[in-house]
Structure formats: C-alpha cells, structure tokens
C-alpha cells in the first residue's frame, strides 16, 4: 500500500489545533489530530449541499451565494455547475493555508474553479461576513467544521446558536436559503432553525454520493417572512 506523506501543517486562527495536509498517490486528506476532516475521495454529501441549495434558487436573476469553508472545493465546484453565468459566489475560508493548498499541491483537485470569474475568495471568518450583511445573499451554504457540533474551533459555535441563525436570516434576501452540512443529525439545531424563522428540510446524504459511505446530514432552511 502507498504510504501517506505529510505535505504541510497549518494553525487554525484562534485555536491551538493544527491542520495537516497529507497525500497518498492521487488521494488527499486534511486531518485534525486523529480526525479526518475531509478526503478527496469522499465528496458526495458536500456536493449534495450545493445541489440541494441551488435547486431552491433556480430562476433567480444574478444570485449571490456565500459559501463558508473552502475545504477541498467540493461544495464550490458543485455550486458552479448548478449556477448560471450571472451568479456571484463568495467563499470565506478562515485558514489561509487551505487557500494556498488549493492553489498549490491540490490544484489538480480544484481544477479551474478558483479562477472562475464568478468566484471571489475571502480569507477570513464567514461569521463576520454574515453579521455585516443585510438582505444580500440568496443562499448561504455552511460547510464549516463538523457542523453544529464542531471539532476544530469553539468560535464556530456562534454560527449555529440562535443569535448566529438570526444573523444568517438577516443576511439573506427574501426567500433565501440557508444550507448547512453536518457529520451527524442534531435535533436541537433543527429546532433552533425553526425558532429563528426558517422553514426546514432535513436530508441525509452519503459521503460517496451513492448508498455507500458515512451518512451525513444537510439542512435546507428557507427564510420565511420578510
């Protein structure tokens, strides 16, 4: 078997943890401690996050999309495949090294999505973009940490608590979609979404995109009211 090779490590801002980028042949893995956060062979549920959200936004002119977390680009590439040429997609990535990895050792995984004219990359906290926006985005897609019960950074919890959800609702245009990826179900989070003024659909998706692989959870939450 081909051994894993460590390519780089990166600090997580505001946290003591280190991300590790590893490669085995054509396969990449991003690790935090003993936890694998993402693998280039397992993209099905992240792609489903984008497809399900964009399906809700079909017919909108010049849709504005915010994606929290670049990762390995699964959600971004799937969104670009669904959206028309008039869309604008902003991707917020907290760890600058992840962007550097996307343009460097993982360039073959990302293809040309980072140079797509519809795409803008922001190195910073997606929470700051959400809290500073009002009725701007047609869709906000979060693939941050492991979802509402995160592993990498306690500050990420503020994306998923009730004030964070209220900020997301404020940042969305009328009828906008707030979509969240999670490694596992979370009934309390579903209840918070409804309390924050969203209509909620909860979907299961496989990591391999078929009937194989881990089962992940996606919330597609539509902004209700004005």
MDAnalysis code that builds the backbone (N, CA, C; Angstrom):
import MDAnalysis as mda
import numpy as np

u = mda.Universe.empty(678, n_residues=226, atom_resindex=np.repeat(np.arange(226), 3), trajectory=True)
u.add_TopologyAttr("name", ["N", "CA", "C"] * 226)
u.add_TopologyAttr("resid", np.arange(1, 227))
u.add_TopologyAttr("resname", ["UNK", "UNK", "UNK", "UNK", "UNK", "UNK", "UNK", "UNK", "UNK", "UNK", "UNK", "UNK", "UNK", "UNK", "UNK", "UNK", "UNK", "UNK", "UNK", "UNK", "UNK", "UNK", "UNK", "UNK", "UNK", "UNK", "UNK", "UNK", "UNK", "UNK", "UNK", "UNK", "UNK", "UNK", "UNK", "UNK", "UNK", "UNK", "UNK", "UNK", "UNK", "UNK", "UNK", "UNK", "UNK", "UNK", "UNK", "UNK", "UNK", "UNK", "UNK", "UNK", "UNK", "UNK", "UNK", "UNK", "UNK", "UNK", "UNK", "UNK", "UNK", "UNK", "UNK", "UNK", "UNK", "UNK", "UNK", "UNK", "UNK", "UNK", "UNK", "UNK", "UNK", "UNK", "UNK", "UNK", "UNK", "UNK", "UNK", "UNK", "UNK", "UNK", "UNK", "UNK", "UNK", "UNK", "UNK", "UNK", "UNK", "UNK", "UNK", "UNK", "UNK", "UNK", "UNK", "UNK", "UNK", "UNK", "UNK", "UNK", "UNK", "UNK", "UNK", "UNK", "UNK", "UNK", "UNK", "UNK", "UNK", "UNK", "UNK", "UNK", "UNK", "UNK", "UNK", "UNK", "UNK", "UNK", "UNK", "UNK", "UNK", "UNK", "UNK", "UNK", "UNK", "UNK", "UNK", "UNK", "UNK", "UNK", "UNK", "UNK", "UNK", "UNK", "UNK", "UNK", "UNK", "UNK", "UNK", "UNK", "UNK", "UNK", "UNK", "UNK", "UNK", "UNK", "UNK", "UNK", "UNK", "UNK", "UNK", "UNK", "UNK", "UNK", "UNK", "UNK", "UNK", "UNK", "UNK", "UNK", "UNK", "UNK", "UNK", "UNK", "UNK", "UNK", "UNK", "UNK", "UNK", "UNK", "UNK", "UNK", "UNK", "UNK", "UNK", "UNK", "UNK", "UNK", "UNK", "UNK", "UNK", "UNK", "UNK", "UNK", "UNK", "UNK", "UNK", "UNK", "UNK", "UNK", "UNK", "UNK", "UNK", "UNK", "UNK", "UNK", "UNK", "UNK", "UNK", "UNK", "UNK", "UNK", "UNK", "UNK", "UNK", "UNK", "UNK", "UNK", "UNK", "UNK", "UNK", "UNK", "UNK", "UNK", "UNK", "UNK", "UNK", "UNK", "UNK", "UNK", "UNK", "UNK", "UNK", "UNK", "UNK", "UNK"])
u.atoms.positions = np.array([
    [0.836, -1.200, 0.000],
    [0.000, 0.000, 0.000],
    [0.875, 1.255, 0.000],
    [0.455, 2.254, -0.749],
    [1.201, 3.513, -0.803],
    [1.072, 4.229, 0.536],
    [2.169, 4.661, 1.141],
    [2.077, 5.338, 2.444],
    [1.614, 6.781, 2.309],
    [1.024, 7.292, 3.386],
    [0.660, 8.699, 3.443],
    [1.923, 9.539, 3.617],
    [1.943, 10.705, 2.955],
    [3.051, 11.655, 3.067],
    [2.492, 12.974, 3.596],
    [3.085, 13.492, 4.662],
    [2.676, 14.783, 5.202],
    [3.230, 15.892, 4.323],
    [2.349, 16.731, 3.785],
    [2.764, 17.825, 2.909],
    [2.934, 19.142, 3.644],
    [2.050, 19.412, 4.616],
    [2.108, 20.714, 5.290],
    [1.236, 20.676, 6.538],
    [1.490, 21.613, 7.434],
    [0.637, 21.828, 8.602],
    [0.250, 23.297, 8.654],
    [-0.865, 23.594, 9.331],
    [-1.345, 24.975, 9.419],
    [-2.062, 25.194, 10.737],
    [-1.818, 26.336, 11.351],
    [-2.524, 26.735, 12.561],
    [-3.941, 27.184, 12.228],
    [-4.859, 26.865, 13.109],
    [-6.222, 27.369, 12.997],
    [-6.305, 28.663, 13.790],
    [-6.618, 29.800, 13.157],
    [-6.672, 31.066, 13.889],
    [-7.593, 30.988, 15.101],
    [-7.092, 31.477, 16.245],
    [-7.893, 31.495, 17.460],
    [-8.011, 30.158, 18.135],
    [-7.222, 29.182, 17.721],
    [-7.295, 27.847, 18.316],
    [-5.900, 27.250, 18.355],
    [-5.701, 26.293, 19.229],
    [-4.392, 25.675, 19.363],
    [-4.207, 24.463, 18.467],
    [-5.219, 24.095, 17.714],
    [-5.123, 22.919, 16.862],
    [-4.365, 23.188, 15.577],
    [-3.813, 22.128, 15.000],
    [-3.107, 22.198, 13.725],
    [-3.814, 21.326, 12.698],
    [-3.995, 21.864, 11.499],
    [-4.455, 21.063, 10.375],
    [-3.245, 20.445, 9.694],
    [-3.410, 19.223, 9.204],
    [-2.338, 18.546, 8.490],
    [-2.852, 18.113, 7.116],
    [-2.116, 18.492, 6.081],
    [-2.435, 18.062, 4.721],
    [-1.548, 16.876, 4.367],
    [-2.204, 15.758, 3.987],
    [-1.477, 14.537, 3.658],
    [-1.872, 14.070, 2.253],
    [-0.932, 13.335, 1.647],
    [-1.190, 12.812, 0.297],
    [-0.755, 11.349, 0.223],
    [-1.563, 10.568, -0.483],
    [-1.231, 9.173, -0.771],
    [-1.594, 8.922, -2.224],
    [-0.588, 8.923, -3.085],
    [-0.856, 8.829, -4.515],
    [-1.628, 10.052, -4.983],
    [-2.812, 9.831, -5.552],
    [-3.662, 10.941, -6.002],
    [-4.686, 11.356, -4.956],
    [-4.646, 10.745, -3.783],
    [-5.627, 10.997, -2.719],
    [-5.070, 11.991, -1.699],
    [-5.913, 12.949, -1.292],
    [-5.531, 13.934, -0.284],
    [-6.412, 13.790, 0.945],
    [-5.857, 14.157, 2.082],
    [-6.601, 14.129, 3.337],
    [-6.206, 15.336, 4.172],
    [-7.194, 15.955, 4.825],
    [-6.928, 17.026, 5.787],
    [-7.355, 16.517, 7.152],
    [-6.406, 16.533, 8.088],
    [-6.595, 15.929, 9.404],
    [-6.509, 16.994, 10.500],
    [-7.227, 16.730, 11.578],
    [-7.062, 17.470, 12.827],
    [-6.873, 16.422, 13.914],
    [-5.665, 16.318, 14.427],
    [-5.384, 15.237, 15.359],
    [-5.609, 13.901, 14.680],
    [-6.399, 13.038, 15.307],
    [-6.710, 11.733, 14.722],
    [-7.972, 11.761, 13.869],
    [-8.613, 12.935, 13.754],
    [-9.860, 13.066, 12.997],
    [-9.589, 13.513, 11.574],
    [-10.105, 12.769, 10.617],
    [-10.033, 13.197, 9.225],
    [-11.211, 14.117, 8.938],
    [-10.919, 15.378, 8.622],
    [-11.971, 16.354, 8.347],
    [-12.511, 16.216, 6.939],
    [-11.640, 15.872, 5.993],
    [-12.086, 15.705, 4.615],
    [-11.086, 14.865, 3.849],
    [-11.588, 14.220, 2.808],
    [-10.786, 13.351, 1.968],
    [-11.219, 13.573, 0.524],
    [-10.262, 13.649, -0.376],
    [-10.581, 13.974, -1.766],
    [-11.402, 12.888, -2.456],
    [-11.506, 11.706, -1.851],
    [-12.311, 10.631, -2.440],
    [-13.745, 10.628, -1.929],
    [-14.044, 11.470, -0.929],
    [-15.366, 11.460, -0.296],
    [-16.002, 12.838, -0.443],
    [-16.749, 13.020, -1.499],
    [-17.286, 14.347, -1.800],
    [-18.798, 14.397, -1.935],
    [-19.461, 13.246, -1.826],
    [-20.877, 13.174, -2.167],
    [-21.782, 14.093, -1.373],
    [-21.625, 14.135, -0.050],
    [-22.549, 14.931, 0.758],
    [-22.281, 16.424, 0.613],
    [-21.006, 16.818, 0.445],
    [-20.710, 18.242, 0.235],
    [-21.261, 18.722, -1.109],
    [-21.192, 17.867, -2.111],
    [-21.780, 18.210, -3.411],
    [-23.296, 18.298, -3.304],
    [-23.891, 17.405, -2.522],
    [-25.344, 17.445, -2.322],
    [-25.769, 18.736, -1.649],
    [-24.947, 19.241, -0.732],
    [-25.244, 20.519, -0.079],
    [-25.463, 21.608, -1.116],
    [-24.566, 21.699, -2.086],
    [-24.687, 22.728, -3.120],
    [-25.863, 22.468, -4.045],
    [-26.021, 21.228, -4.478],
    [-27.101, 20.927, -5.428],
    [-28.471, 21.219, -4.828],
    [-28.680, 20.784, -3.591],
    [-29.988, 20.979, -2.965],
    [-30.285, 22.458, -2.747],
    [-29.264, 23.215, -2.334],
    [-29.472, 24.649, -2.123],
    [-29.742, 25.365, -3.435],
    [-28.952, 25.058, -4.465],
    [-29.113, 25.741, -5.751],
    [-30.432, 25.377, -6.422],
    [-30.916, 24.164, -6.173],
    [-32.219, 23.776, -6.713],
    [-33.308, 24.710, -6.212],
    [-33.214, 25.126, -4.960],
    [-34.196, 26.038, -4.379],
    [-34.090, 27.443, -4.972],
    [-32.954, 27.748, -5.588],
    [-32.706, 29.105, -6.073],
    [-32.851, 29.234, -7.583],
    [-33.272, 28.187, -8.235],
    [-33.410, 28.242, -9.691],
    [-34.420, 29.315, -10.089],
    [-34.083, 30.027, -11.152],
    [-34.948, 31.091, -11.640],
    [-34.608, 32.458, -11.106],
    [-33.749, 32.539, -10.089],
    [-33.353, 33.853, -9.566],
    [-32.320, 34.495, -10.492],
    [-32.490, 35.777, -10.726],
    [-31.527, 36.505, -11.548],
    [-30.351, 36.969, -10.699],
    [-29.151, 36.795, -11.223],
    [-27.909, 37.235, -10.583],
    [-27.846, 36.806, -9.110],
    [-28.004, 35.531, -8.838],
    [-27.973, 35.088, -7.436],
    [-26.619, 35.329, -6.782],
    [-26.675, 35.736, -5.525],
    [-25.477, 35.968, -4.726],
    [-25.385, 34.830, -3.697],
    [-24.288, 34.094, -3.742],
    [-24.112, 32.921, -2.885],
    [-22.894, 33.138, -1.993],
    [-23.045, 32.789, -0.725],
    [-21.925, 32.803, 0.215],
    [-21.678, 31.377, 0.687],
    [-20.446, 30.899, 0.517],
    [-20.060, 29.570, 0.990],
    [-19.072, 29.736, 2.126],
    [-19.382, 29.148, 3.267],
    [-18.477, 29.169, 4.398],
    [-17.649, 27.898, 4.416],
    [-16.348, 28.033, 4.168],
    [-15.436, 26.901, 4.161],
    [-15.079, 26.469, 2.750],
    [-13.798, 26.633, 2.380],
    [-13.340, 26.196, 1.054],
    [-13.066, 24.702, 1.042],
    [-12.412, 24.211, 2.099],
    [-12.113, 22.781, 2.172],
    [-11.370, 22.301, 0.948],
    [-11.882, 21.262, 0.321],
    [-11.309, 20.736, -0.917],
    [-12.105, 21.172, -2.137],
    [-12.999, 22.135, -1.949],
    [-13.702, 22.730, -3.073],
    [-14.893, 21.958, -3.587],
    [-15.317, 20.918, -2.865],
    [-16.435, 20.101, -3.356],
    [-17.703, 20.931, -3.508],
    [-18.038, 21.686, -2.463],
    [-19.273, 22.478, -2.486],
    [-19.182, 23.573, -3.537],
    [-18.032, 24.225, -3.635],
    [-17.857, 25.282, -4.621],
    [-18.037, 24.750, -6.032],
    [-17.373, 23.673, -6.377],
    [-17.457, 23.150, -7.743],
    [-18.876, 22.713, -8.081],
    [-19.543, 22.096, -7.118],
    [-20.921, 21.662, -7.374],
    [-21.849, 22.859, -7.557],
    [-21.631, 23.921, -6.776],
    [-22.454, 25.127, -6.926],
    [-22.238, 25.770, -8.293],
    [-20.995, 25.862, -8.725],
    [-20.698, 26.474, -10.024],
    [-21.342, 25.681, -11.158],
    [-21.410, 24.363, -11.008],
    [-22.030, 23.531, -12.037],
    [-23.533, 23.763, -12.120],
    [-24.142, 24.166, -11.010],
    [-25.592, 24.375, -10.967],
    [-25.995, 25.803, -11.334],
    [-25.123, 26.762, -11.067],
    [-25.465, 28.172, -11.226],
    [-25.150, 28.676, -12.634],
    [-25.901, 29.699, -13.042],
    [-25.692, 30.288, -14.356],
    [-24.535, 31.278, -14.390],
    [-24.276, 31.863, -15.567],
    [-23.128, 32.757, -15.718],
    [-23.280, 34.085, -14.993],
    [-24.501, 34.419, -14.549],
    [-24.718, 35.705, -13.877],
    [-24.588, 35.602, -12.361],
    [-24.282, 34.419, -11.844],
    [-24.165, 34.236, -10.396],
    [-22.846, 34.802, -9.883],
    [-22.831, 35.133, -8.601],
    [-21.614, 35.533, -7.907],
    [-21.478, 34.674, -6.652],
    [-20.325, 34.050, -6.485],
    [-20.101, 33.142, -5.364],
    [-18.918, 33.644, -4.542],
    [-19.173, 33.969, -3.292],
    [-18.115, 34.355, -2.360],
    [-17.816, 33.172, -1.450],
    [-16.546, 32.807, -1.348],
    [-16.131, 31.710, -0.477],
    [-15.258, 32.288, 0.631],
    [-15.670, 32.093, 1.873],
    [-14.906, 32.562, 3.024],
    [-14.173, 31.370, 3.639],
    [-12.852, 31.480, 3.726],
    [-12.025, 30.421, 4.325],
    [-11.168, 31.027, 5.423],
    [-11.321, 30.503, 6.631],
    [-10.652, 31.053, 7.798],
    [-9.146, 30.807, 7.797],
    [-8.716, 29.659, 7.296],
    [-7.306, 29.270, 7.375],
    [-6.617, 29.593, 6.056],
    [-5.747, 30.599, 6.024],
    [-5.098, 30.974, 4.756],
    [-4.368, 29.823, 4.078],
    [-3.805, 28.923, 4.864],
    [-3.066, 27.802, 4.271],
    [-3.969, 26.923, 3.418],
    [-5.242, 26.813, 3.764],
    [-6.162, 25.988, 2.979],
    [-6.305, 26.559, 1.571],
    [-6.336, 27.887, 1.471],
    [-6.383, 28.524, 0.153],
    [-5.079, 28.269, -0.592],
    [-3.956, 28.360, 0.112],
    [-2.654, 28.095, -0.512],
    [-2.570, 26.643, -0.987],
    [-3.096, 25.710, -0.193],
    [-3.096, 24.297, -0.611],
    [-3.934, 24.118, -1.873],
    [-5.058, 24.835, -1.942],
    [-5.931, 24.721, -3.113],
    [-5.229, 25.195, -4.380],
    [-4.391, 26.187, -4.247],
    [-3.682, 26.739, -5.409],
    [-2.334, 26.057, -5.649],
    [-1.910, 25.243, -4.664],
    [-0.612, 24.588, -4.769],
    [-0.746, 23.090, -4.923],
    [-0.497, 22.310, -3.862],
    [-0.475, 20.851, -4.002],
    [-1.799, 20.229, -4.424],
    [-2.932, 20.884, -4.124],
    [-4.227, 20.320, -4.513],
    [-4.815, 20.980, -5.757],
    [-4.002, 21.662, -6.526],
    [-4.510, 22.358, -7.709],
    [-5.216, 21.407, -8.665],
    [-4.742, 20.170, -8.762],
    [-5.374, 19.205, -9.670],
    [-6.777, 18.836, -9.205],
    [-7.021, 18.890, -7.890],
    [-8.349, 18.609, -7.353],
    [-9.300, 19.767, -7.668],
    [-8.811, 20.984, -7.559],
    [-9.652, 22.170, -7.721],
    [-9.906, 22.533, -9.170],
    [-9.039, 22.109, -10.073],
    [-9.227, 22.464, -11.466],
    [-9.186, 23.969, -11.667],
    [-10.156, 24.489, -12.425],
    [-10.165, 25.928, -12.718],
    [-11.216, 26.690, -11.917],
    [-11.753, 26.085, -10.846],
    [-12.864, 26.746, -10.149],
    [-12.420, 28.026, -9.433],
    [-11.166, 28.108, -8.994],
    [-10.732, 29.307, -8.284],
    [-10.503, 30.483, -9.229],
    [-10.333, 30.218, -10.508],
    [-10.170, 31.299, -11.482],
    [-11.469, 31.591, -12.234],
    [-12.545, 30.916, -11.879],
    [-13.851, 31.192, -12.473],
    [-14.227, 32.642, -12.166],
    [-14.636, 33.419, -13.167],
    [-14.953, 34.837, -12.924],
    [-16.109, 35.059, -11.967],
    [-16.879, 34.049, -11.682],
    [-17.992, 34.175, -10.741],
    [-17.544, 34.069, -9.288],
    [-16.287, 33.704, -9.058],
    [-15.822, 33.335, -7.720],
    [-14.946, 34.415, -7.106],
    [-15.211, 34.686, -5.831],
    [-14.359, 35.570, -5.032],
    [-13.991, 34.833, -3.756],
    [-12.691, 34.759, -3.454],
    [-12.203, 34.094, -2.260],
    [-11.866, 35.142, -1.204],
    [-12.405, 34.986, -0.013],
    [-12.130, 35.871, 1.111],
    [-11.447, 35.047, 2.198],
    [-10.259, 35.449, 2.599],
    [-9.578, 34.767, 3.696],
    [-10.009, 35.424, 4.998],
    [-10.947, 34.800, 5.669],
    [-11.493, 35.365, 6.897],
    [-12.659, 34.537, 7.400],
    [-13.240, 35.004, 8.480],
    [-14.320, 34.305, 9.181],
    [-15.643, 34.551, 8.465],
    [-16.306, 33.488, 8.034],
    [-17.591, 33.646, 7.364],
    [-18.609, 34.299, 8.290],
    [-18.462, 34.092, 9.601],
    [-19.377, 34.720, 10.548],
    [-19.342, 36.226, 10.479],
    [-18.171, 36.798, 10.238],
    [-18.064, 38.253, 10.115],
    [-18.802, 38.753, 8.886],
    [-18.703, 38.022, 7.776],
    [-19.424, 38.410, 6.566],
    [-20.934, 38.332, 6.786],
    [-21.372, 37.302, 7.464],
    [-22.806, 37.149, 7.719],
    [-23.314, 38.275, 8.606],
    [-22.599, 38.536, 9.697],
    [-23.066, 39.549, 10.658],
    [-23.045, 40.967, 10.090],
    [-22.239, 41.209, 9.072],
    [-22.143, 42.558, 8.491],
    [-23.040, 42.742, 7.271],
    [-23.892, 41.771, 6.985],
    [-24.708, 41.813, 5.766],
    [-26.188, 41.867, 6.103],
    [-26.930, 42.499, 5.219],
    [-28.382, 42.587, 5.379],
    [-29.057, 42.405, 4.016],
    [-29.855, 41.354, 3.903],
    [-30.647, 41.067, 2.690],
    [-29.795, 41.044, 1.427],
    [-28.587, 40.479, 1.528],
    [-27.663, 40.454, 0.395],
    [-27.680, 39.119, -0.332],
    [-27.622, 38.030, 0.412],
    [-27.368, 36.729, -0.191],
    [-28.656, 35.974, -0.486],
    [-28.688, 35.353, -1.644],
    [-29.785, 34.451, -1.971],
    [-29.573, 33.089, -1.327],
    [-28.324, 32.726, -1.131],
    [-28.007, 31.467, -0.485],
    [-26.767, 31.578, 0.383],
    [-26.827, 31.013, 1.573],
    [-25.664, 30.889, 2.450],
    [-25.474, 29.398, 2.705],
    [-24.311, 28.871, 2.324],
    [-24.018, 27.451, 2.457],
    [-22.851, 27.298, 3.427],
    [-23.076, 26.585, 4.508],
    [-22.035, 26.402, 5.518],
    [-21.538, 24.962, 5.525],
    [-20.266, 24.815, 5.207],
    [-19.567, 23.543, 5.377],
    [-18.369, 23.848, 6.278],
    [-18.681, 24.207, 7.501],
    [-17.693, 24.705, 8.457],
    [-17.561, 23.708, 9.599],
    [-16.328, 23.283, 9.846],
    [-16.063, 22.357, 10.932],
    [-16.852, 21.076, 10.674],
    [-17.413, 20.467, 11.683],
    [-18.210, 19.251, 11.522],
    [-19.704, 19.543, 11.601],
    [-20.076, 20.816, 11.468],
    [-21.466, 21.196, 11.601],
    [-21.735, 21.790, 12.967],
    [-22.982, 21.750, 13.427],
    [-23.348, 22.389, 14.702],
    [-22.573, 21.880, 15.913],
    [-22.081, 20.661, 15.844],
    [-21.235, 20.143, 16.918],
    [-19.815, 20.016, 16.389],
    [-19.076, 21.135, 16.411],
    [-17.793, 21.211, 15.743],
    [-16.655, 20.574, 16.514],
    [-15.532, 20.434, 15.792],
    [-14.324, 19.862, 16.363],
    [-13.174, 20.845, 16.423],
    [-13.099, 21.763, 15.460],
    [-11.851, 22.493, 15.276],
    [-11.765, 23.806, 16.032],
    [-12.881, 24.480, 16.296],
    [-12.796, 25.848, 16.806],
    [-14.082, 26.191, 17.540],
    [-13.964, 26.525, 18.822],
    [-15.168, 26.821, 19.598],
    [-15.931, 28.018, 19.059],
    [-15.211, 28.988, 18.474],
    [-15.874, 30.181, 17.945],
    [-16.865, 29.828, 16.844],
    [-16.688, 28.667, 16.197],
    [-17.635, 28.259, 15.166],
    [-19.032, 28.029, 15.719],
    [-19.134, 27.771, 17.027],
    [-20.446, 27.545, 17.623],
    [-21.369, 28.738, 17.422],
    [-20.786, 29.934, 17.306],
    [-21.611, 31.139, 17.141],
    [-22.314, 31.190, 15.793],
    [-21.914, 30.334, 14.855],
    [-22.628, 30.254, 13.586],
    [-23.946, 29.524, 13.738],
    [-24.022, 28.665, 14.745],
    [-25.133, 27.732, 14.853],
    [-26.043, 27.981, 16.054],
    [-25.681, 28.930, 16.914],
    [-26.579, 29.246, 18.024],
    [-27.681, 30.184, 17.528],
    [-28.625, 30.503, 18.389],
    [-29.780, 31.285, 17.950],
    [-29.391, 32.679, 17.445],
    [-28.504, 33.424, 18.120],
    [-28.081, 34.715, 17.553],
    [-27.412, 34.562, 16.192],
    [-26.600, 33.506, 16.027],
    [-25.958, 33.286, 14.734],
    [-26.955, 33.001, 13.635],
    [-27.971, 32.211, 13.951],
    [-29.001, 31.908, 12.963],
    [-29.830, 33.140, 12.637],
    [-30.074, 33.976, 13.621],
    [-30.803, 35.228, 13.374],
    [-29.997, 36.132, 12.453],
    [-28.671, 36.157, 12.627],
    [-27.810, 36.946, 11.740],
    [-27.854, 36.403, 10.321],
    [-27.854, 35.078, 10.182],
    [-27.926, 34.480, 8.854],
    [-29.246, 34.835, 8.170],
    [-30.320, 34.802, 8.931],
    [-31.623, 35.162, 8.357],
    [-31.630, 36.613, 7.900],
    [-31.025, 37.499, 8.687],
    [-30.947, 38.907, 8.314],
    [-30.107, 39.102, 7.060],
    [-29.053, 38.311, 6.895],
    [-28.161, 38.451, 5.737],
    [-28.786, 37.936, 4.452],
    [-29.835, 37.135, 4.559],
    [-30.471, 36.562, 3.378],
    [-31.507, 37.499, 2.777],
    [-31.595, 37.477, 1.458],
    [-32.677, 38.155, 0.761],
    [-33.982, 37.417, 1.019],
    [-35.132, 38.059, 0.796],
    [-36.411, 37.367, 0.994],
    [-36.457, 36.049, 0.233],
    [-36.889, 35.001, 0.935],
    [-36.954, 33.686, 0.316],
    [-35.620, 33.002, 0.150],
    [-34.560, 33.570, 0.724],
    [-33.232, 32.993, 0.593],
    [-33.101, 31.668, 1.328],
    [-32.018, 30.959, 1.016],
    [-31.804, 29.607, 1.537],
    [-30.545, 29.568, 2.391],
    [-30.682, 28.982, 3.559],
    [-29.565, 28.747, 4.468],
    [-29.354, 27.240, 4.529],
    [-28.222, 26.770, 4.012],
    [-27.956, 25.338, 3.910],
    [-26.742, 24.989, 4.754],
    [-26.847, 23.922, 5.516],
    [-25.799, 23.552, 6.478],
    [-25.461, 22.075, 6.332],
    [-24.159, 21.776, 6.260],
    [-23.657, 20.400, 6.244],
    [-23.261, 19.997, 7.656],
    [-23.529, 18.743, 8.014],
    [-23.135, 18.238, 9.323],
    [-22.758, 16.771, 9.221],
    [-21.840, 16.355, 10.056],
    [-21.439, 14.950, 10.081],
    [-22.496, 14.071, 10.736],
    [-23.459, 14.684, 11.445],
    [-24.449, 13.886, 12.176],
    [-25.724, 14.697, 12.376],
    [-26.857, 14.024, 12.640],
    [-28.106, 14.745, 12.932],
    [-27.986, 15.536, 14.230],
    [-28.861, 16.522, 14.375],
    [-28.866, 17.341, 15.592],
    [-30.261, 17.930, 15.745],
    [-31.099, 17.288, 16.556],
    [-32.490, 17.729, 16.714],
    [-32.582, 19.126, 17.303],
    [-31.668, 19.458, 18.220],
    [-31.703, 20.785, 18.824],
    [-31.437, 21.859, 17.783],
    [-30.554, 21.575, 16.837],
    [-30.262, 22.547, 15.787],
    [-31.472, 22.739, 14.876],
    [-32.149, 21.656, 14.550],
    [-33.367, 21.768, 13.746],
    [-34.388, 22.665, 14.433],
    [-34.535, 22.500, 15.717],
    [-35.475, 23.328, 16.472],
    [-35.044, 24.792, 16.490],
    [-33.737, 25.034, 16.612],
    [-33.251, 26.422, 16.608],
    [-33.506, 27.082, 15.254],
    [-33.327, 26.339, 14.176],
    [-33.606, 26.887, 12.849],
    [-35.056, 27.352, 12.746],
    [-35.963, 26.533, 13.209],
    [-37.385, 26.901, 13.144],
    [-37.670, 28.103, 14.037],
    [-37.055, 28.115, 15.205],
    [-37.252, 29.237, 16.123],
    [-36.717, 30.539, 15.537],
    [-35.652, 30.436, 14.704],
    [-35.052, 31.629, 14.100],
    [-35.820, 32.121, 12.880],
    [-36.870, 31.413, 12.468],
    [-37.701, 31.877, 11.363],
    [-37.427, 31.213, 10.033],
    [-36.994, 29.961, 10.082],
    [-36.741, 29.215, 8.849],
    [-37.720, 28.056, 8.728],
    [-38.111, 27.775, 7.491],
    [-38.758, 26.514, 7.187],
    [-37.680, 25.500, 6.871],
    [-37.750, 24.317, 7.453],
    [-36.599, 23.417, 7.453],
    [-36.914, 22.079, 6.797],
    [-36.028, 21.668, 5.883],
    [-35.995, 20.307, 5.372],
    [-34.663, 19.689, 5.803],
    [-34.711, 18.476, 6.319],
    [-33.507, 17.771, 6.765],
    [-33.305, 16.567, 5.849],
    [-32.113, 16.481, 5.248],
    [-31.839, 15.469, 4.230],
    [-30.614, 14.664, 4.634],
    [-30.660, 13.365, 4.398],
    [-29.487, 12.516, 4.588],
    [-28.757, 12.351, 3.261],
    [-27.439, 12.386, 3.320],
    [-26.628, 12.212, 2.109],
    [-25.416, 11.358, 2.446],
    [-25.032, 10.515, 1.516],
    [-23.892, 9.630, 1.717],
    [-22.586, 10.306, 1.284],
    [-21.501, 9.971, 1.952],
    [-20.205, 10.550, 1.628],
    [-19.768, 10.215, 0.209],
    [-20.144, 9.027, -0.270],
    [-19.773, 8.622, -1.625],
    [-20.794, 9.090, -2.663],
    [-21.896, 9.673, -2.205],
    [-22.903, 10.134, -3.140],
    [-23.805, 9.027, -3.640],
    [-23.622, 7.805, -3.152],
    [-24.466, 6.683, -3.553],
    [-25.055, 6.083, -2.281],
    [-25.103, 4.786, -2.206],
    [-25.598, 4.134, -0.992],
    [-24.458, 3.714, -0.078],
    [-23.238, 4.096, -0.419],
    [-22.081, 3.704, 0.377],
    [-21.519, 4.902, 1.135],
    [-20.728, 4.609, 2.128],
    [-20.055, 5.663, 2.868],
    [-20.871, 6.160, 4.046],
    [-20.240, 7.005, 4.834],
    [-20.901, 7.557, 6.017],
    [-22.138, 8.359, 5.624],
    [-23.112, 8.381, 6.518],
    [-24.335, 9.141, 6.294],
    [-24.204, 10.500, 6.985],
    [-24.336, 11.558, 6.218],
    [-24.236, 12.914, 6.735],
    [-25.603, 13.596, 6.660],
    [-25.713, 14.731, 7.333],
    [-26.980, 15.461, 7.414],
    [-26.847, 16.825, 6.763],
    [-27.853, 17.195, 5.993],
    [-27.904, 18.514, 5.366],
    [-29.246, 19.159, 5.721],
    [-29.174, 20.387, 6.212],
    [-30.380, 21.169, 6.441],
    [-30.529, 22.185, 5.320],
    [-31.697, 22.206, 4.701],
    [-32.044, 23.228, 3.716],
    [-33.143, 24.066, 4.355],
    [-32.764, 25.271, 4.791],
    [-33.665, 26.125, 5.572],
    [-34.016, 27.372, 4.762],
    [-35.280, 27.555, 4.499],
    [-35.733, 28.701, 3.700],
    [-36.179, 29.831, 4.629],
    [-35.721, 31.032, 4.318],
    [-36.120, 32.196, 5.098],
    [-37.605, 32.450, 4.924],
    [-38.311, 32.549, 6.029],
    [-39.737, 32.823, 5.993],
    [-39.998, 34.275, 6.366],
    [-41.043, 34.827, 5.822],
    [-41.357, 36.217, 6.111],
    [-40.454, 37.171, 5.340],
    [-40.350, 38.437, 5.814],
    [-39.554, 39.452, 5.088],
    [-38.096, 39.352, 5.396],
])
